[in-house]
Amino acid sequence: MAELGDSLERMTFMQLLLLFAFVASYVLALGGMLGAGSRLRAALLALALAVAFTALTDPWVHGALLMIFVIAGLGLFVLLTWLLARLLAPRPVPVESATDMAAETQPLQPELPRQGESATPAHKIARGARATR
């Protein structure tokens, strides 16, 4: 592990720039912000940047190990944020079924008077509304 630390200390600006560009393109390739074609291009760019970074690192095995650590670290970060979102997010309110909503939106119709009973004003209004339909 001491050798890997020495390799990290000897990194040049170009290697750090390649590493930063790799992380950015890798995140874009995995995220849902871009379309399918753009994500494919970002994934290919991330692969090319990873190969370039590994080739510039002396010895190349340390560059490959660093790439593996970066990918594993990003995966762990995504896992932890997903778990926190699941644990701390408010619970969704259940959606009512369409039949319940339809029953609530239909107006209640008053009962019409039976034979021989006098009609109240509400019954007359309801009868008039039915006649106009």
Contacts in CASP RR format, 6 or more apart in sequence:
PFRMAT RR
TARGET T0000
AUTHOR 0000-0000-0000
METHOD contacts of the structure
MODEL  1
MAELGDSLERMTFMQLLLLFAFVASYVLALGGMLGAGSRLRAALLALALA
VAFTALTDPWVHGALLMIFVIAGLGLFVLLTWLLARLLAPRPVPVESATD
MAAETQPLQPELPRQGESATPAHKIARGARATR
3 62 0 8 1.000
4 62 0 8 1.000
4 65 0 8 1.000
4 66 0 8 1.000
7 57 0 8 1.000
7 58 0 8 1.000
7 59 0 8 1.000
7 62 0 8 1.000
7 63 0 8 1.000
7 66 0 8 1.000
8 62 0 8 1.000
8 66 0 8 1.000
10 58 0 8 1.000
11 19 0 8 1.000
11 57 0 8 1.000
12 56 0 8 1.000
14 56 0 8 1.000
15 53 0 8 1.000
15 56 0 8 1.000
15 57 0 8 1.000
18 49 0 8 1.000
18 52 0 8 1.000
18 53 0 8 1.000
18 56 0 8 1.000
19 53 0 8 1.000
19 66 0 8 1.000
19 70 0 8 1.000
21 45 0 8 1.000
21 49 0 8 1.000
22 46 0 8 1.000
22 49 0 8 1.000
22 50 0 8 1.000
22 53 0 8 1.000
22 67 0 8 1.000
22 70 0 8 1.000
23 70 0 8 1.000
23 74 0 8 1.000
25 42 0 8 1.000
25 43 0 8 1.000
25 45 0 8 1.000
25 46 0 8 1.000
25 49 0 8 1.000
26 42 0 8 1.000
26 43 0 8 1.000
26 46 0 8 1.000
26 70 0 8 1.000
26 71 0 8 1.000
26 74 0 8 1.000
27 74 0 8 1.000
28 34 0 8 1.000
28 38 0 8 1.000
28 39 0 8 1.000
28 42 0 8 1.000
29 39 0 8 1.000
29 40 0 8 1.000
29 42 0 8 1.000
29 43 0 8 1.000
29 45 0 8 1.000
29 46 0 8 1.000
30 39 0 8 1.000
30 74 0 8 1.000
30 78 0 8 1.000
31 39 0 8 1.000
32 39 0 8 1.000
34 42 0 8 1.000
50 67 0 8 1.000
53 63 0 8 1.000
53 66 0 8 1.000
53 67 0 8 1.000
54 60 0 8 1.000
54 63 0 8 1.000
54 64 0 8 1.000
54 67 0 8 1.000
57 63 0 8 1.000
57 66 0 8 1.000
109 126 0 8 1.000
110 122 0 8 1.000
110 123 0 8 1.000
110 126 0 8 1.000
112 119 0 8 1.000
112 123 0 8 1.000
112 126 0 8 1.000
112 127 0 8 1.000
113 119 0 8 1.000
113 120 0 8 1.000
113 123 0 8 1.000
119 127 0 8 1.000
END
